[in-house]
């Protein structure tokens, strides 16, 4: 049995004592000091409570009661002067006993900052958290569990979230984890094979800053691509290493793509400037949706890394040749990269995903979101040579197709490589999983069964390389 001292005064203290009496926790003994009798509920017959009525700011009187060992002091009073002086009296009596002090005035500066055994419960913070939690689409964090710093969070998955109809294993979880799924009045411990459904509530744990990012990602609905990677598009014009014709096409098609997607802005960065028609056009182009920046102090395309973070870039747009020459740099940005095709954007007839069985579920929502905004159908070519038919993948895309309003044609073939079926087409938008292996030279790619490594076969089309972890 532990001895706990409660110094109580005011309406909050009265409600606290009422709740404490109802709990009837007989495993501890409570010594309660009050100013007035009306703080104590009537008709009590609890053996584990002792009551005293006097002014606890009097050191001598307080010392006369607190003469035995107490495991905790609680100070819940209605006056800042009393709170500070009661704290000082208690600390004179015991240097190491834990003190919980209710604060509604901002007492931190008046108390001893170095007191490791003092916990100040700021009533304003508690009320603010409750008010914030009541607002829609606000993260709900556990403030009474763990450290109470936001490392435990509850998030409801809205209809249209990119997390819907995905298996837990398909969601990269670095420095955070999905530990529980609540569905209706039931709950389940999350396993790699658990599928997340609309209106599920997820219990997630991890670093508070990471969880806030995850919360925003879960709450984002359809029609947001290039989010969650970022909010803006970006094109680097390197006039030294790109021909004038390449620069002209890259600018024109970046602008067209900027109009088709729900991103905020298109940033065009120009390095190694040369006086020509493209240069003059860019000099007079900036407006609210297009920002053109000339950098005369660097000739290196490494500036891309700085710009990606600085401008919240969600997707980069470039040419095939520039992409091939700088694949490692583009991979390191961890953003989708779009290479422009031979034809106009308006000529794109459908989106395609070539799968050799690798997991594409993690990026499926972004793929369908993009196709939905471009108003094109999508076909999934699943090359199943020597492998069983993957019904779960088909089910996953079928569920997402209903959400995004975009029909997904799933073509499974165990005999003919889909590259051979599509090699003569030039009006496709191919989605490629961009792996670290692909960022290096790959002399054996041409004989591989990995559809992503064979992307060069369809490089005459528009291609979006989506990074994988």
C-alpha positions as CSV (number, residue, x, y, z in Angstrom):
1,X,0.0,0.0,0.0
2,X,1.3,3.5,-1.0
3,X,0.6,6.7,0.9
4,X,-0.5,9.6,-1.4
5,X,-1.0,13.2,-0.3
6,X,-3.6,15.3,-2.1
7,X,-3.8,19.0,-1.4
8,X,-7.2,20.1,-2.8
9,X,-9.0,23.3,-3.3
10,X,-11.5,24.6,-6.0
11,X,-14.0,23.0,-8.4
12,X,-11.4,20.9,-10.3
13,X,-10.2,19.4,-7.0
14,X,-13.8,18.7,-6.0
15,X,-14.5,16.8,-9.2
16,X,-11.1,15.0,-8.9
17,X,-12.0,13.8,-5.4
18,X,-15.5,12.7,-6.5
19,X,-14.0,10.6,-9.3
20,X,-11.4,9.2,-6.9
21,X,-14.0,8.2,-4.3
22,X,-16.1,6.5,-7.0
23,X,-13.1,4.5,-8.1
24,X,-12.7,3.2,-4.5
25,X,-9.1,2.2,-5.0
26,X,-8.5,0.5,-1.7
27,X,-4.9,-0.5,-2.5
28,X,-3.5,2.9,-1.5
29,X,-4.1,5.3,1.4
30,X,-4.9,8.9,0.5
31,X,-4.3,11.8,2.9
32,X,-6.4,14.8,1.8
33,X,-5.8,18.4,2.9
34,X,-8.5,20.9,2.1
35,X,-9.3,24.5,2.9
36,X,-13.1,24.0,3.2
37,X,-15.3,21.1,4.1
38,X,-17.5,21.5,0.9
39,X,-14.6,20.1,-1.2
40,X,-15.2,16.7,0.3
41,X,-18.2,14.7,-0.9
42,X,-20.7,13.8,1.8
43,X,-21.7,10.5,3.2
44,X,-18.3,8.9,2.8
45,X,-17.2,5.7,4.6
46,X,-13.9,4.9,3.0
47,X,-11.2,3.5,5.3
48,X,-8.4,4.4,3.0
49,X,-8.9,8.2,3.2
50,X,-7.8,10.6,5.9
51,X,-9.0,14.2,5.9
52,X,-7.5,17.5,7.3
53,X,-8.8,21.0,7.1
54,X,-6.2,23.8,7.3
55,X,-4.1,26.2,5.1
56,X,-1.3,24.1,3.6
57,X,0.8,27.3,2.9
58,X,1.7,27.1,6.6
59,X,4.9,25.1,6.7
60,X,4.7,24.0,10.3
61,X,1.1,22.8,10.0
62,X,1.9,20.9,6.7
63,X,5.0,19.3,8.3
64,X,2.9,18.1,11.2
65,X,0.7,16.0,8.8
66,X,3.4,15.0,6.3
67,X,5.6,13.3,8.8
68,X,5.5,9.8,7.4
69,X,6.7,8.5,4.0
70,X,4.6,9.5,1.0
71,X,5.2,8.0,-2.5
72,X,3.5,11.0,-4.2
73,X,2.3,14.5,-3.6
74,X,-0.6,16.0,-5.6
75,X,-1.3,19.7,-5.5
76,X,-4.7,20.7,-7.1
77,X,-5.5,24.2,-5.8
78,X,-7.3,27.3,-7.1
79,X,-4.7,30.0,-6.4
80,X,-1.3,30.5,-8.0
81,X,0.2,31.9,-4.8
82,X,-1.0,28.9,-2.8
83,X,0.3,26.5,-5.5
84,X,3.8,27.9,-5.5
85,X,4.1,28.1,-1.7
86,X,2.6,24.7,-1.1
87,X,5.1,23.3,-3.6
88,X,8.0,25.0,-1.8
89,X,6.8,23.7,1.6
90,X,6.6,20.1,0.3
91,X,10.0,20.3,-1.3
92,X,11.5,21.4,2.1
93,X,9.9,18.4,3.7
94,X,11.1,16.0,1.0
95,X,13.6,16.6,-1.8
96,X,12.8,13.5,-3.9
97,X,9.2,12.7,-3.5
98,X,7.3,13.0,-6.9
99,X,5.1,16.1,-7.0
100,X,2.2,16.5,-9.5
101,X,1.2,20.2,-9.6
102,X,-1.9,21.4,-11.5
103,X,-1.1,24.7,-13.3
104,X,-3.7,27.1,-14.9
105,X,-1.5,30.2,-14.6
106,X,1.8,29.4,-16.2
107,X,4.0,28.5,-13.2
108,X,6.9,26.9,-14.9
109,X,9.1,30.0,-14.5
110,X,8.2,30.3,-10.8
111,X,9.1,26.7,-10.0
112,X,12.5,25.1,-10.1
113,X,13.3,23.9,-13.6
114,X,16.0,21.5,-12.4
115,X,13.4,19.6,-10.2
116,X,13.4,16.2,-11.9
117,X,10.7,15.0,-9.5
118,X,8.2,17.7,-10.4
119,X,5.5,17.2,-13.0
120,X,3.5,20.3,-14.0
121,X,0.1,19.4,-15.5
122,X,-0.9,22.5,-17.5
123,X,-4.7,22.6,-17.5
124,X,-4.6,24.9,-20.5
125,X,-2.6,22.4,-22.6
126,X,-5.0,19.6,-21.6
127,X,-8.1,21.6,-22.6
128,X,-6.4,22.7,-25.8
129,X,-5.6,19.1,-26.7
130,X,-9.2,18.0,-26.1
131,X,-10.5,20.9,-28.2
132,X,-8.1,20.1,-31.0
133,X,-9.0,16.4,-30.9
134,X,-12.7,17.3,-31.4
135,X,-11.9,18.9,-34.8
136,X,-12.3,16.8,-37.9
137,X,-9.2,15.3,-39.5
138,X,-6.9,16.1,-36.6
139,X,-4.4,13.5,-35.3
140,X,-5.5,11.8,-32.1
141,X,-2.5,11.1,-29.9
142,X,-2.3,9.2,-26.6
143,X,-1.4,11.8,-24.0
144,X,-1.7,9.4,-21.0
145,X,0.2,6.5,-22.4
146,X,4.0,6.2,-22.9
147,X,5.7,9.5,-23.0
148,X,2.6,11.4,-24.1
149,X,4.6,13.2,-26.8
150,X,2.6,11.9,-29.8
151,X,4.5,8.6,-30.3
152,X,1.1,6.7,-30.2
153,X,-1.5,7.9,-32.6
154,X,-5.0,6.8,-33.8
155,X,-5.9,7.6,-37.5
156,X,-9.1,6.8,-39.3
157,X,-8.7,5.9,-43.0
158,X,-11.1,8.0,-45.1
159,X,-12.7,6.9,-48.3
160,X,-10.3,7.8,-51.1
161,X,-7.1,7.4,-49.0
162,X,-4.1,5.9,-50.7
163,X,-3.9,3.4,-47.8
164,X,-7.2,1.7,-48.7
165,X,-7.2,-1.9,-49.9
166,X,-3.5,-2.3,-49.2
167,X,-1.9,-5.0,-47.2
168,X,0.1,-3.8,-44.2
169,X,3.3,-5.4,-45.7
170,X,3.0,-3.2,-48.8
171,X,3.3,0.0,-46.8
172,X,6.9,1.2,-46.1
173,X,7.1,1.6,-42.3
174,X,10.5,3.2,-41.4
175,X,10.6,4.6,-37.8
176,X,6.9,3.8,-37.4
177,X,4.6,0.7,-37.3
178,X,0.9,-0.2,-37.8
179,X,0.1,-2.3,-34.7
180,X,-3.7,-2.5,-34.5
181,X,-6.6,-2.2,-36.9
182,X,-10.1,-1.3,-35.5
183,X,-13.0,-2.2,-37.7
184,X,-16.5,-1.4,-36.5
185,X,-16.7,-2.8,-32.9
186,X,-13.9,-5.3,-33.5
187,X,-10.1,-5.0,-33.5
188,X,-7.2,-7.1,-34.8
189,X,-3.5,-7.1,-34.4
190,X,-2.0,-6.0,-37.6
191,X,-0.1,-8.6,-39.6
192,X,1.8,-8.3,-42.9
193,X,-1.2,-9.9,-44.7
194,X,-3.9,-7.7,-43.0
195,X,-5.7,-5.5,-45.6
196,X,-6.8,-2.0,-44.7
197,X,-10.3,-1.1,-45.6
198,X,-12.1,2.3,-45.9
199,X,-13.2,3.7,-42.5
200,X,-10.7,1.4,-40.6
201,X,-9.0,3.1,-37.6
202,X,-5.3,2.4,-37.4
203,X,-3.3,2.5,-34.2
204,X,0.2,3.5,-35.2
205,X,3.4,4.0,-33.1
206,X,6.7,5.6,-33.9
207,X,8.6,8.9,-33.8
208,X,6.1,11.8,-33.3
209,X,7.4,13.8,-36.3
210,X,7.2,10.7,-38.6
211,X,3.7,9.9,-37.4
212,X,2.5,13.4,-38.3
213,X,3.7,12.9,-41.8
214,X,2.0,9.5,-41.9
215,X,-1.2,11.0,-40.7
216,X,-1.2,13.6,-43.5
217,X,-0.4,10.8,-46.0
218,X,-3.3,8.7,-44.8
219,X,-5.8,11.6,-44.8
220,X,-4.9,12.7,-48.4
221,X,-7.7,11.6,-50.8
222,X,-7.8,10.9,-54.5
223,X,-6.8,13.4,-57.1
224,X,-3.7,14.5,-55.2
225,X,-0.8,13.1,-57.3
226,X,2.1,13.9,-57.2
227,X,1.3,14.0,-53.5
228,X,2.3,12.3,-51.2
229,X,5.8,12.7,-52.7
230,X,5.3,16.5,-52.9
231,X,3.2,19.4,-54.1
232,X,5.0,20.7,-57.2
233,X,6.5,19.6,-60.5
234,X,10.1,20.4,-61.5
235,X,12.1,20.4,-64.8
236,X,15.8,21.1,-65.1
237,X,16.9,22.8,-68.4
238,X,20.6,22.2,-68.9
239,X,21.3,24.2,-72.1
240,X,24.8,22.8,-72.3
241,X,23.9,19.1,-72.1
242,X,20.5,19.3,-73.9
243,X,19.9,20.3,-77.5
244,X,17.8,23.3,-78.2
245,X,15.1,21.0,-79.5
246,X,15.2,18.9,-76.3
247,X,14.9,22.0,-74.2
248,X,12.0,23.3,-76.2
249,X,10.0,20.0,-76.0
250,X,10.8,19.6,-72.3
251,X,9.5,23.1,-71.5
252,X,6.4,22.7,-73.6
253,X,5.5,19.3,-72.3
254,X,6.2,20.2,-68.7
255,X,3.8,23.1,-69.0
256,X,1.1,20.8,-70.5
257,X,1.6,18.3,-67.7
258,X,1.4,21.0,-65.2
259,X,-2.1,21.9,-66.5
260,X,-3.3,18.3,-66.3
261,X,-2.3,17.4,-62.7
262,X,-3.6,18.9,-59.4
263,X,-0.1,20.1,-58.4
264,X,0.5,23.6,-57.1
265,X,3.3,24.9,-59.3
266,X,5.8,24.0,-62.0
267,X,9.4,25.0,-61.2
268,X,11.7,25.3,-64.2
269,X,15.4,25.6,-63.2
270,X,17.8,26.8,-66.0
271,X,21.6,26.1,-65.8
272,X,24.4,26.6,-68.3
273,X,22.3,29.3,-70.0
274,X,22.7,30.1,-73.7
275,X,21.1,32.9,-75.6
276,X,18.6,31.3,-77.9
277,X,14.8,31.1,-78.5
278,X,14.2,28.9,-75.5
279,X,16.1,31.2,-73.3
280,X,14.1,34.3,-74.4
281,X,10.9,32.4,-74.0
282,X,11.7,31.3,-70.4
283,X,12.8,34.9,-69.5
284,X,9.2,36.1,-69.9
285,X,7.3,33.1,-68.7
286,X,7.0,33.2,-64.9
287,X,3.4,33.5,-63.5
288,X,1.5,32.2,-60.5
289,X,1.6,28.5,-61.6
290,X,5.0,28.5,-63.3
291,X,8.2,29.7,-61.7
292,X,11.4,30.0,-63.8
293,X,14.7,30.3,-62.0
294,X,18.0,31.0,-63.7
295,X,21.2,29.9,-61.9
296,X,24.3,31.5,-63.3
297,X,26.6,30.2,-60.5
298,X,26.6,26.5,-61.0
299,X,26.9,24.2,-64.0
300,X,26.1,21.0,-62.1
301,X,22.8,19.2,-62.2
302,X,23.4,18.3,-58.5
303,X,21.4,21.4,-57.7
304,X,18.3,19.2,-58.3
305,X,18.8,17.7,-54.8
306,X,18.6,21.1,-53.1
307,X,15.6,22.2,-55.2
308,X,13.6,19.0,-54.5
309,X,13.6,19.8,-50.7
310,X,13.4,23.6,-51.1
311,X,10.4,23.6,-53.4
312,X,8.5,20.5,-52.1
313,X,8.8,18.8,-55.4
314,X,6.5,15.8,-56.0
315,X,7.7,14.8,-59.5
316,X,10.6,15.7,-61.8
317,X,10.2,15.9,-65.6
318,X,13.2,15.3,-67.9
319,X,14.3,13.8,-71.3
320,X,15.3,10.1,-71.8
321,X,18.9,10.9,-72.6
322,X,19.3,13.2,-69.5
323,X,17.7,10.6,-67.3
324,X,20.0,7.9,-68.6
325,X,23.1,10.1,-68.0
326,X,22.0,10.9,-64.4
327,X,20.0,7.9,-63.1
328,X,21.8,7.7,-59.8
329,X,21.1,11.4,-59.1
330,X,17.4,11.0,-60.0
331,X,17.1,7.9,-57.8
332,X,18.6,9.7,-54.8
333,X,15.8,12.3,-55.0
334,X,13.3,9.6,-53.9
335,X,10.7,11.3,-56.2
336,X,8.9,10.0,-59.3
337,X,10.7,10.9,-62.5
338,X,8.8,11.4,-65.8
339,X,10.6,11.1,-69.1
340,X,8.9,12.7,-72.0
341,X,7.9,10.6,-75.1
342,X,8.1,11.3,-78.8
343,X,4.4,12.3,-79.1
344,X,2.3,15.0,-77.5
345,X,0.8,14.5,-74.1
346,X,-2.7,14.7,-75.6
347,X,-1.9,11.6,-77.6
348,X,-1.4,9.3,-74.6
349,X,-4.0,6.6,-74.9
350,X,-3.5,4.6,-71.8
351,X,-1.3,3.9,-68.8
352,X,0.5,0.6,-68.5
353,X,2.2,-1.3,-65.7
354,X,4.4,-4.3,-66.6
355,X,4.7,-6.7,-63.7
356,X,6.9,-9.8,-63.5
357,X,5.5,-10.7,-60.1
358,X,7.2,-8.1,-58.0
359,X,5.2,-6.2,-55.5
360,X,3.6,-3.1,-57.1
361,X,0.9,-2.8,-54.5
362,X,2.8,-0.1,-52.6
363,X,2.6,2.4,-55.5
364,X,-0.7,1.3,-57.0
365,X,-2.7,4.2,-55.5
366,X,-0.4,6.8,-56.9
367,X,-0.5,5.1,-60.4
368,X,-4.3,5.0,-60.5
369,X,-4.5,8.6,-59.1
370,X,-2.3,9.9,-61.9
371,X,-4.3,8.0,-64.6
372,X,-7.5,9.3,-63.1
373,X,-6.3,12.9,-63.4
374,X,-5.1,12.4,-67.0
375,X,-8.5,10.6,-67.8
376,X,-6.9,7.6,-69.4
377,X,-7.5,3.8,-68.8
378,X,-4.8,1.6,-67.3
379,X,-3.7,-1.9,-68.2
380,X,-1.7,-4.2,-65.9
381,X,0.4,-6.7,-67.8
382,X,1.3,-9.5,-65.4
383,X,4.0,-11.7,-66.8
384,X,3.5,-15.0,-64.9
385,X,6.0,-17.3,-66.5
386,X,6.6,-20.2,-64.1
387,X,4.4,-18.6,-61.5
388,X,0.9,-19.1,-60.1
389,X,-1.8,-16.7,-61.0
390,X,-1.8,-13.8,-58.5
391,X,-5.5,-13.4,-57.6
392,X,-4.8,-11.0,-54.7
393,X,-3.1,-8.5,-57.0
394,X,-6.1,-8.5,-59.3
395,X,-8.4,-8.1,-56.3
396,X,-6.4,-5.2,-55.0
397,X,-6.5,-3.3,-58.4
398,X,-10.2,-4.1,-58.8
399,X,-10.9,-2.5,-55.4
400,X,-8.9,0.6,-56.2
401,X,-10.4,0.9,-59.7
402,X,-13.8,1.5,-58.1
403,X,-12.5,4.2,-55.8
404,X,-10.6,6.1,-58.6
405,X,-13.3,5.5,-61.2
406,X,-10.7,4.1,-63.5
407,X,-11.1,0.8,-65.2
408,X,-8.1,-1.5,-64.7
409,X,-7.5,-4.1,-67.4
410,X,-5.5,-7.0,-65.9
411,X,-3.7,-9.1,-68.5
412,X,-2.0,-12.3,-67.2
413,X,0.2,-14.2,-69.6
414,X,2.6,-17.1,-68.9
415,X,3.8,-17.4,-72.5
416,X,4.4,-14.1,-74.3
417,X,6.5,-11.3,-72.8
418,X,4.3,-8.1,-72.8
419,X,7.2,-6.1,-74.0
420,X,6.8,-7.8,-77.4
421,X,3.1,-6.9,-77.5
422,X,3.8,-3.2,-76.8
423,X,7.2,-2.5,-78.5
424,X,5.6,-0.8,-81.5
425,X,3.4,1.5,-79.5
426,X,4.3,5.2,-78.8
427,X,1.2,6.6,-77.1
428,X,1.6,4.9,-73.7
429,X,2.3,6.2,-70.2
430,X,4.4,3.4,-68.6
431,X,4.8,3.3,-64.9
432,X,8.1,1.7,-63.8
433,X,9.2,0.8,-60.3
434,X,12.5,2.6,-59.9
435,X,14.8,0.3,-57.9
436,X,18.4,1.0,-56.7
437,X,19.6,-1.7,-59.1
438,X,18.2,0.2,-62.0
439,X,20.1,3.4,-61.0
440,X,23.4,1.6,-61.9
441,X,24.6,0.4,-65.3
442,X,22.7,-2.8,-66.1
443,X,24.4,-4.7,-69.1
444,X,22.2,-7.8,-68.5
445,X,18.9,-6.0,-68.5
446,X,18.1,-7.1,-72.1
447,X,18.0,-10.8,-71.1
448,X,16.2,-10.3,-67.8
449,X,12.6,-11.3,-67.0
450,X,12.2,-8.3,-64.8
451,X,9.8,-6.0,-66.7
452,X,11.1,-2.9,-64.9
453,X,14.7,-3.5,-66.1
454,X,13.4,-3.7,-69.7
455,X,11.9,-0.2,-69.6
456,X,14.3,1.0,-72.4
457,X,12.4,-1.1,-74.9
458,X,9.5,1.3,-74.5
459,X,11.4,4.5,-74.0
460,X,9.7,6.1,-77.0
461,X,6.7,6.5,-74.7
462,X,6.1,8.7,-71.7
463,X,7.4,6.9,-68.6
464,X,7.1,7.6,-64.9
465,X,9.7,6.0,-62.7
466,X,8.3,5.6,-59.2
467,X,10.9,5.1,-56.4
468,X,10.8,2.1,-54.2
469,X,12.5,1.6,-50.8
